[in-house]
């Protein structure tokens, strides 16, 4: 089914692909990769909040990998420019997995964006 979802995505059948990936998520199948594609699809439909709510529910289910869900939640919050909330997620991921390069990458990226924004403000006030 995973390959079928990807094939539907490649063909541009986004709704069908979304349905299959949603089903795979409900079955706890390859959730890191499934959530990667779900983020792309929900973003395409401008509906990341729906996926965020779903992840929040799954975070309460001990059958799912908490760190993966938390990392993907951080990804969504990053895409929504909710940087403080995203950093909270990535910091918690790092508490559980100090070597998580993805969480380190996003924290560095958010910090860079903030520093760039601060620099622009300073320059505009000169």
Secondary structure as the mmCIF struct_conf table of DSSP 4:
data_model
#
loop_
_struct_conf.conf_type_id
_struct_conf.id
_struct_conf.beg_label_comp_id
_struct_conf.beg_label_asym_id
_struct_conf.beg_label_seq_id
_struct_conf.end_label_comp_id
_struct_conf.end_label_asym_id
_struct_conf.end_label_seq_id
HELX_RH_AL_P HELX_RH_AL_P1 UNK A 2 UNK A 10
TURN_TY1_P TURN_TY1_P1 UNK A 11 UNK A 12
HELX_RH_AL_P HELX_RH_AL_P2 UNK A 14 UNK A 26
TURN_TY1_P TURN_TY1_P2 UNK A 27 UNK A 28
BEND BEND1 UNK A 30 UNK A 30
HELX_RH_AL_P HELX_RH_AL_P3 UNK A 31 UNK A 44
TURN_TY1_P TURN_TY1_P3 UNK A 45 UNK A 46
HELX_RH_AL_P HELX_RH_AL_P4 UNK A 48 UNK A 58
TURN_TY1_P TURN_TY1_P4 UNK A 59 UNK A 60
TURN_TY1_P TURN_TY1_P5 UNK A 62 UNK A 63
BEND BEND2 UNK A 64 UNK A 64
HELX_RH_AL_P HELX_RH_AL_P5 UNK A 66 UNK A 79
TURN_TY1_P TURN_TY1_P6 UNK A 80 UNK A 81
HELX_RH_AL_P HELX_RH_AL_P6 UNK A 83 UNK A 96
TURN_TY1_P TURN_TY1_P7 UNK A 98 UNK A 99
HELX_RH_AL_P HELX_RH_AL_P7 UNK A 101 UNK A 124
TURN_TY1_P TURN_TY1_P8 UNK A 125 UNK A 125
#
